[in-house]
Amino acid sequence: MSTQTEIGVPHFALVGTPNSGKTALFNALTGSRQKVANYPGVTVERKAGVLQTPSGHKVHLVDLPGTYSLRGRSPDEEITRDVVLGRLTSEITPDLLLCVADATNLRVALRLVIELKRVGRRLMLVLNMIDLARRRGIEIDLDRLSAELGVPVVTSTAVRRGGTEELLRRMDEMAAAPLESLGENTWKPLTASELRAAQREADRVIAAAVGMPARPDTVSARVDAVLLHPVAGLLILLCVLFVMFQAVFAWAKPVMDLISSGFDALGEAAHDALPAGLLQSFIQNGVIAGVGSVIVFLPQILILFLFILMLEDLGYMGRAAFLMDRIMGGAGLHGRAFIPLLSSFACAIPGIMATRVIDNRRDRLTTILVAPLMTCSARIPVYTLIISAFIPARYVWGWVNLQGLVMFALYAAGIMSALGVSFVAKHFFLYENHTPPFMLELPAYKLPSVRSVVIGLYTRAKMFLQRAGTTIFSMMVLIWFLASFPRPPEGAEGPAINYSLAAMIGDAVQPILAPVGFNWQISVALIPGMAAREVAVAALGTVYAIEGGKEAAAQIGEALASKWSLATALAMLAWYIFAPQCASTLAVIRRETGSWRWMAITFTYMLALAYVAAFITYNIAVALGAG
Amino acid sequence: MTDTMPSAAPCIRLGEANRGFCGRINAIHVGEETHGEAAPEIESRLLELGFVEGVEIKVLHEGPIGRDPIAVRVNDTTVALRRREAMAIVVTSSN
């Protein structure tokens, strides 16, 4: 990990309960000077940044995962506990803990402060969202609060310009002050009775230092009366999801087309500028196409995360989980899994990245595992090609278009298999019989801060390009290599790919794929199809020696219709419901889970399902005379 | 459980309460049915979210399927939880 270790630069850490506005405060303090990475060996996000205090002190700030206590009941909370206690070897022990509290909601936060005091580290309480508290008529006697707790207290408003001035001034003092010797660490995990005692103490402090308004704030409850209504709430959620899905699917399309045609044009330019040969092919098909294949996902990722960040900041995500909990729970999925899964209809890559909203590691892994089963947009070209070539465009039952029906069946098969896989994973082999409880705070609604959302988007984009980019790019170069080497001999006939390693692999696996009705051309086309599922269409065009690329889809269709049996075509459709061969998805799974193991498991189970589905489809079709 | 409570008002479990129920927490008592999670863990989590004896609560909302989960006002925060876990919270009605 790239922990900066300059001498004398103090390390501060933000600790706080979920929904305390800790991340917004972190964004306000560090701006774009922040780095998002993972803690070594775990899927927990590490957010760190540098800031400059008014008198020029540099301070390192790390935003620790939100937690209600130091018990460490999830990997995220364990990280917080270990950093706070100075147990994490990869992390510098913080010189000062800034405990962030929502000033409108102090009960739980003050109990955390009381627990943190036992660690014996320097501690400061930051009352965030103080403007909101004042507007609601909550009167906080800061001196009294500080005296009762025995901890310095400072106020801030993360979302307002200038709202962190007082906090920065105090941080400045803390950074300048010589390091006090640490107090004794008397922290032990709190027992239930100690928790009760700490909460009573917190309630006593609140009674002494905080004046609550006579009438409590009911805005959120009144909004919830609509948004959590059993009927209206679900309908509104469906509308939100529909708009989001549309946005990821449709709004991103023109930009994605622009990016891919831009890279195509760049590739053409490189093609024209360079002499024919290996270098030309490497630059055009390896480097430029490889970089393009990464960047093309960026619009979808940005749009999806725009929605996620806004819904999260607004406070709606918890409500959505509330509404979906029972519906998703039936299949062993967490209520929060639906946004990642829905996004996976556009593309599994942003979907898998979006699983970060799920705190529980098991729930998150299950969701990552099944996300690639959602029919992504890259399968559509393959589906439409085969359907239009083999399925007659007639109407069944008078009004249902048969082609549309097949398309619908393919989508439904994807969803059903995702539910089935998550059910099996959850109940049989992945985890013991264990349903984690669903308990979460529904925060008061707040308007999202533009600055915080923009910073969030910026860090996502940067992370995707840097980390997923390198893996996807190297896989693209590998696939190019397989499809290009060795070169065809002098005077060889047919497309060059027929002489390549890809063709050799295709030939080698062809006997294995023969029982599912795949000929060697399909086997070969599946390898460049690793780059992206839809590339298989162009690759089929190449192996059948059809010139003209994507525009030649109709021709490819004709060629397939004359060369494939209906059984083969149906088997291909069944294969593509699962279609394990997507290098980018696998690369992102590797990145997000931090392990090759989960990537291998996903690939293997999808491959097995694809094979079995194609095998059954092919043999039934042959038995019915479609061979 | 109920008959051991000292309070005169009737005690019920929060997991059985309807929307609009107002009351005060009497006890946190996690039973045997914890679905794999250790009972002290459930108890700690409930306490951490603010479900402590003596606190005023109100059931604000119910989920769309089987009226589950429920959203409960605990002092000044709102917490969503399943009825299954809410069974551990013994409450006295105040209306």
Interface residues (C-beta under 8 A of the other chain):
Chain A: Y68 S69 R71 R73 T104 N105 R107 V108 R111 L190 A192 L195 R196 Q199 R200 M212 P216 S220 A221 D224 A225 L228 H229 P230 V231 G233 L234 G318 A321 F322 L323 D325 R326 I327 E432 N433 H434 T435 P436 P437 F438 M439 L440 E441 L442 P443 A444
Chain B: I28 H35 G36 E37 P40 E41 I42 E43 S44 R45 L46 L47 E48 L49 G50 V52 E53 L60 H61 E62 G63 P64 I65 G66 R67 D68 P69 A71 R73 N75 D76 T77 T78 V79 A80 L81 R82 R84 E85
